[in-house]
Amino acid sequence: MCSLDDTEYQTGIKVTDEEFDSINIERLDFHSEWNYVIKPQTFRQFSNRS
């Protein structure tokens, strides 16, 4: 089931290249620019954050 999320979220948050590169993204074969899975970080990824 889906539902509308009408929450107002903060905009303009800057993300560094390093932060973006640390996202565990698995791109799918078909239109990977649109179709991907964001997976949880591994323990190693999480423990390297400052």
C-alpha positions in Angstrom: 0.0 0.0 0.0 1.2 3.5 -0.7 0.3 6.8 0.8 1.0 10.5 0.1 3.8 12.0 2.2 3.0 15.7 2.5 5.8 16.4 5.0 7.8 19.6 4.2 11.5 18.7 4.1 14.5 21.1 4.5 16.1 22.0 1.1 19.5 23.3 0.2 21.5 20.7 2.3 25.0 20.4 0.7 26.5 16.9 0.4 30.2 16.6 -0.2 31.6 14.4 -3.0 33.0 12.1 -0.3 29.6 11.8 1.4 27.9 11.1 -1.9 30.5 8.5 -2.9 30.0 6.6 0.4 26.3 5.9 -0.4 26.0 2.1 -1.1 24.2 2.3 -4.4 23.5 -0.7 -6.6 22.5 0.4 -10.1 20.2 -1.9 -12.0 20.8 -2.9 -15.6 17.8 -1.1 -17.1 18.1 2.7 -17.0 20.5 2.7 -14.1 20.3 6.5 -13.9 16.7 6.0 -12.7 16.6 2.4 -11.3 18.8 1.7 -8.4 18.8 0.3 -4.8 20.3 2.2 -1.9 21.6 -0.5 0.5 22.5 0.0 4.1 26.1 0.8 4.8 28.4 -2.0 5.8 30.0 -1.8 9.3 33.3 -0.7 7.7 31.6 2.2 5.8 29.8 3.2 9.0 32.9 3.0 11.2 34.9 5.3 8.9 32.5 8.2 9.2 33.7 11.1 11.3 
